[in-house]
Amino acid sequence: MRQRRWLELLKDFDMELEYHPGKANKVADALSRRPEAFFINTPKKILENLRKMGIKVIYPITEGMWQNLQVQSSLIDRIKEAQQNDSKLQEIWKQTEAGLQTGIRKHSDGSLRFGDRLCVSSGNLRTEVITEAHNTQYSIHPGSTKMYKDLKQTFWWHGMKKEVARFVSRCLICQQVKAEHQRTAGLLQPLPIPEWKWEHLTIDFVTRLPRTQRVNNTIWVIIDRLTKSARFLPFRVGQSTEALAEIYMK
């Protein structure tokens, strides 16, 4: 039906249909495209995400206008600003300048670094760094070991490994999809089914009960595995097996 509708539409035009093989189709050159093409064919979901991030989309007026879209994280800049207000980092830097401590140095951009790793101040910035490295779509919830190895290439703070392990252990998604590292269990070994009542018994004792008038302080529970019948026999702790047999026979 769809082909029939297209034939009814195309029959009014004087044209020739020619087959163009796919291998002869070259990739379109980006410079030859119209600048409006990106914004015309952009899905609404992408435009909504750009607006949520505070990126203003300006539609071109003329064909010669080009659009440059640059997205840059402000996390590094906020970490550098927080270093100036962190009293502990500043104290460590003063001790390093005085020659009392080594490890932390000042980078050419003015930030404090432990080797080549950026020092992160305590507070919400550490949580934001860990969350970004664990919950985002490009990280896909790595384990604590891999996550620590990835973070330590860029960032540093005291107790970083413990904090990363604690964050991963509290992640609900990681706990739900946790892989089993145990050996596969064998087949079930069910108990044999009894053929007659009171042939297979299970016993249990309920102890430390208040003494009765007959000085009994324990209940002997006997259950038949076939009929599930139960007997409750009172006795006292310290009686011999012969006395228990007599109680059972009664």
N, C-alpha and C positions, 0 to 999 in steps of 0.2 A: 504493500500500500504506500509506503514511503517513496519507493522508486517511481511508482505511478504518478504521485503528486509532483515529483520533480520533473518527470517527462512532460506532464501537462504544462508546467511552467516554462521549461526550456524550449519547447517546440515552437514558440513564438519568436525565437531569436535565431538569427542567421549566424551560426558559429560552427567551428570544427573542434572536436575534442581530441586532444593528443595525449598519449601516455608519457609521463616523465618518470623514469626509474628513480628509486630512492637513492642509489649510490651516486647518481649524478647531482643530487641536491646538496649544495654546499651550505655550510653554516653561515647565517646572515651576519654581515659585518655590523658591529655596534655603531660605528660612525655613520653608517648609511641609514640608520633608523631615525624616525621622527622623534623628537624629544617628548612628544605627548604620549608616545606608545606605552611608556612605563606606567603612567598614571591612569590611562584609559583602561588597560588590561589588569591593573592591580586589584586583587580581590578586596572586598570590603573589610574582611577580617584583618588583613595586613594594615589597612589604613586606620582601623580602630586601635590596633596595637601601637601604631606610631603616635596617635593622639594621646593614648594613655601614658606613653613615655615622655610626653611633652614636646614631641617633634612636630612642628607645623609643616604641613604639606602645602606648597605653593604651586598652583597649576601654571604652566607657561602660557604666555600670551603670544609670543612670536615663535617661529621655527628656529631662530638662532639662539634661543635661550636654553642654557644647559642646567641640569640639576645635579648638585653634588650633595650626597647624603653621607654624613660622617657620624658614627655612633661611637662614643668613647666613654668608658667607665670613669666615674669620679671617685672610686674607692681609694686609689693610690694617693690622690691629692688630699683626701680627707684623712688618710693615715699620716701623711706628712704634717698636716696641720695639727693633728692630735699629739704628735711627738713634742711639739713646742709647749704644750700644757701638761705633759706627763712629768710629774716631779721625780719619779723613780728613774726614768730614762735620762732625764737631765742630770740627775745625781751621778748615775753611772758614767755619763759622758764627761763630767767634771773629774771623776776619779781616773778616767782614761787619759785625760789631758795632763793630769798630775803624775802619771806614770804608775799609779797604784793598781791599775787593772788594764787588761788587754782584751781584745775581741771586738769591741764596738768602735766603729770609726765613722767619720762624717763624710758622706758622699759629696760629689761635685755639685749636686742639686740641692745640698743643704740638709738632706735627710740623714737620719742615724741608721746605720746598717751593721749587722753582725756578719762580718765577712762580706759576702755579696747579697745577703738576705735582708729584706726590709724589716725593721723592728716595728711590731704592732703594739700599740698601747692597750692597756687593760680596759675592759668595758664592752660596749656593744659592737665595736669594730671587730673584735676577735670572733664573736658569734656570727657576724655578717660574713666574715671570710670563710668560716667553716661551713655555714649554710650555703654559700655560693659554690663551694667545692664539693658539696654532697648532694644537694637537692635539685640542682639545675638539670636541664635536659641533656646538656653535653657531658655531665659527670656521671649520671645514672647510678647514684648511691654506691660508691665504692666502699670497700672494707676499710677498717681503721689503718692497716699497714700501708696499703696502696695510697690512701688519702694522705697519710702523714708524709710519705715519700714525695708526693706531688706538691704538697704545700711547703715543705722545707726547702724546696729549690728557690722559692721566692720570698717567703715570710719566715719570721722567727719571733718567738716570745718564750718566756720561762714556763716550763711545764706544758709545752705545746703537745707532746705526744700523749700525755695522760688526758688532756682536754679533748683531743680528737677521738681517742678511744671511748671516752665517756659519752660524747655526742653520738657516736655511731651505735653504742649499746642502747641508747634511748630512742633510736629511730624506730617507729612502729612498722614502717614499710620493710626495713631490713629484717626485722624479727619475723614478719609474716612470710617472707620469701627465703628464709634461712635454709640453706642446703643441708641435707643429712650427711654426716661424715662417719656414720657407724656402718659396721658390716651388715649386710642384708640378713634378716632373720630367717631361720629355717622354717620348715613346715610345723604346723601345730601338732602337738602330741596329746590328744585328748585322753582322758582317763577311761578305762574300760567300763562299759555299762553293766551294772549288776543284773544278774539273772533272777535273784530271789530277794525278798525283803529281809532286812536285818542281816544281810550278808557282808556288806561294806558299810562301815560306820565312820563317822567323824566325831571327835570329842573336843571339848573345850572346858575351861574352868573359869568361873567368875569368883574371884577371891576378894579378901579384905572387906567382907560384909559384917554388919553388926551381929553379935552372937544371939542365938535364939535360946529358948528355954532348955533345949536339948544340947546346947553348947555347939551348935553347928554354925560355921562362919564362911562356908564355901558352897557353891552350886556346881554340880557336875552336869554339863550339857552334852547329851548324846543325840545325834541326828542320823537317821537312816538315809543313805544316798539315793535309794530307789523311790521310796514313798515320801521322803522329806518329813517323816514323822520325827518328833523330838520328845525326849524325856529329860526332866530336870530333877536331879537327885541331890538332896542336901547331905553334906557331911562336913567334918572338921579337918583342918590341916593337921597332918601328922599321922593320920590313920594308915594302916598297912594296906597292901594290895589285896590281901585276903578279906579285909573288912569292906573294901570297895566292891569286890566280887559278890559278897553277901548282899550288899546294898543293891547292886544291879539285879541280882536274882529275885529280889523281893518285888 
